Amino acid sequence: MKMAESPKNEFIELMTENSKVNGLDELSSRISGILFIEPKEIALDELAKRTGYSLSAVSTAMKFIGRAGIVKRSKKPKSRKLYYYMEKDMIDMWTQLMRRKHENIILPSKQKLPRIIEEYKLEKSENSEEELRIVENYYKQVLFSEQLIKDSIKTLEQYEVNK
């Protein structure tokens, strides 16, 4: 019979599985779960110890997670150790994610796609008409996505105000 897990370990497992569903690999997912449950920052070497992965593998995973903007990295005075902390406000994390998607995907696409569409209309290659339809459809989806993102941000911000 398997020994009952602690609530902390169960939560870490839940967060690991949730992160994997969102596209993170096993190690990055596990690190995210550990960082989320920890009330204080945690050293890189401690993360390696808890995950059972090498310091190098954990460091690489932290660089990947860090690019998502959900983890803060710091050093303590007179120490060379790196420490990591994850914000605990999931709603704020989602809001930031939506804003980054809007700024880094939607806005550049809205700026570039009309010109690309116009260039396709002038092109007369074998597949240009079909490609034009694909690009026009993508542009419509970008515009629709922009509205979804704006609505999501508004809803998330209202939640923050009302909590």
N, C-alpha and C positions, 0 to 999 in steps of 0.2 A: 504494500500500500504506500502510495506517495505521500510524503509529509506535506502538510498544508503550507503553502507559501505565505510569506508575510504580505500585508497589504501593500507595502512599498514595492516589493518585487512584482506583485500582481499589476500594480499601476505601471511600473517600468515596462512590463511585458505588453500591456495594453497600448502604451505610447509607442513602443517599438513596432507593434503590428500596424498601428494607425499610420506611422511614418512610412513604413514599407508600402502600404497601399498608396501613399502619396508619391511614391517613386524613389524613396531613399533606399540605399543598400542596407544590408543587415547591420553593419558596424555604425554607420551614421544614424540609423534609426535607434539603435540601442543607446548611443551617446545622447541623442536627443531626449530619450526617456529618462536617462539618469540626470541630465542637466535640468530637466523640467521639474523633477521632484525635489532636487536639492535646494534648500532655502538659501544657501550661500554659494560663493564661487568654489570651484573645485579645480585642483591642479591637474595638468595634463598627465603627469605620471600616475596620479590616482585614477584617472579615467582609463588609462591603459591597464592598470591592475584590476579594476572592476569589470572591464570588458573581456579581459584575457587576451587582448591583442597587443601587438608590439607598440612601443612608443612611436615608431615611425608611421605605422598604419593609422594610429589614433591621430597623430599630427596631420596627416594627409586628409583624414576624414574631417577634422576640425576646420581645415582650410576650406573644404567644400561647404560645410555647414555655415561657416562664417560668411561666405558669399551670399547666403540667403538673408543675411542681416538680422538673424534672430538670436545671435549669441554675441555676448560682449567678452572681449579678451582683455586681460590686464596682467600687470606684474606688481608684486609687492616690493616696497623699498628694501634694498640690500639683498634681493633675491633674484636669481636668474630664471626661476620657475615661471611658467605661463599658467594663468588661471582663467577659467571660463565660467560664465554665468548666463543663464537663459531667463529672459523675462517670463513671468508667470501669467501675464494677461493675454490669453489666447485671442480675445476680440481685437485687442490692439495689434497683435501680430498679423491677424487676417487683414485688418485695415491697412497696415503698412504694405503687406503683400499686394493688395489690390491697387494701392497707389503706385507701387513700383511697376506693376503690369501695365497700368495706364500710361505711365511716363516712358517706360522703356520698350513697350511693344505697340500699344495702340497709337500713341501720338506720332511716332516715326512712321508707322504704317499709313496712317491717314495723310501724312505729308507726302510720302513717296508714291503711293499707289495711284493717285489720279494721273500723274505723269507717266507712269508705266502703262496704264490703260490707254492713254492717248498714243503712246508710241506703238502699242500693239495694234491700234486701229489703223496705223499707217503701214504696218508690216504686212507683207504678203508671202509668208512662207507656208510650207506644207501644213503645219499644225497651228498656225497663228490664230485662226478663228476659234478653235477649240481651247487653246491656251488663254485667249482673251476671255472667254466665258468663265474659265477657272479663276482667273485673276479678278474678274468683276464679282464673281460670287464670293471670293475671299474678302474683297473690299466690303461687300454688304455685311458679311459676318463680322468684320472688324468694327463696323459702325454699330451693329447690334451689340457686340461684346462691350463696346464702350458704354453704351447705355446700361447694360447689366452691371458693369463695374461701378459706374457712377451711382446707380441705385443701391448696390451693395454697400458702398462706402457710406452713403447717406444713412442706410439702415444701421450699420455698425456704429456710426457716430451717434445716432440717436440712442442706441443701447448704452453707450459710454456715458452720455449725459444723464440718462435715467437710472443708472445703477446706484 
